[in-house]
Amino acid sequence: MTEKIYEYKDDNNWFIGKGSFANMFSSFGENGREQDISRLAHQLDQLIFPRYEDDFNQCVAIEVIRLQSDVQLIQFALEILNDLNDRQFRVAHHKGTVLIIEGEKLYSVYVSTNGVSLKDFFGQSDTGFGDTLLIATKNEGKTKEFRQCFDKMGIKVENLNDYPDLPDVEETGTTFEANARLKAETIAKLTGKMVLADDSGLKVDALGGLPGVWSARFSGPDATDAKNNAKLLHELQMVFNQSDRTAQFHCCLVVASPDKESLVVEAEWPGYIGMQAQGDNGFGYDPLFLVGETGRTAAQLSSDEKNEQSHRGLAVKKLMEVFPTWLNTH
């Protein structure tokens, strides 16, 4: 640990600093501003120099004797850290805030306790910034489900209805992941946006995993839910034992962005195929899909019950666990 002492002093500010094992500011002579000084130290420590990184050989301890300019204190701390660790941090002023920058990378934005207008800062309305996630569907119900998840993270959700000129992406893959990737990655390249696509379907063990990726068109090019269900019952008409009619609903979610590796999560919902359709809720194969050992079909569940345990609900839960980390990787 270097014993070098640093000092900054003018008519309104006076700071003394040195290398330390942690970033610490104390207020030797500034009674009444202890909270402001502590907030500055916390912001530097948490946002610029995370404890889980090994990039810094030494941190900084600063004694504040006189303080008028928060920016001057930040600048002083950065100069010491740069000298101790061979870094090139600098400050830049922008619309009443202070940006802490190194090279072309923004590390932190310091905002005074009074805040700053979003319109002033971004030069536009407060709805014109932030990450946007484009859901690769025109289904407003599915979009609403995802919007409820991502709104909590401050991410705006759109769907393909907002982009009517985009071409349809043909699902030519032979796996759920391949089809979800095709949709997400193709649309991400066309729009330059972050895109979420899903591919889901029913796998029936007695049929070797069919209808699988062909679930939506199992009964042919003019398939409907009723026709698909009728074909499935026909294919299983010689499978008499319920225990031999095992099946799984499968969901694969892919999030793609033009500048990073896609994020993939998958989940399954186990059950059986019933002998006849039951229930009026849901869609697709829900009236035939017996949930686990409950004896109830997916179409007999409420929306909340289904979302809690379904393949898509489980996949969304997995996605929410890993999405923040993925979002912050380069």
Helices and strands as residue ranges (DSSP letters): E 5-9, E 14-20, E 24-27, H 34-43, I 44-48, E 59-66, H 70-85, E 89-94, E 97-102, E 105-110, H 118-122, E 132-135, H 140-151, E 156-159, G 160-162, H 176-191, E 194-204, G 205-207, G 212-217, H 225-235, G 242-244, E 246-257, E 260-273, E 289-291, G 298-300, H 303-309, H 311-327
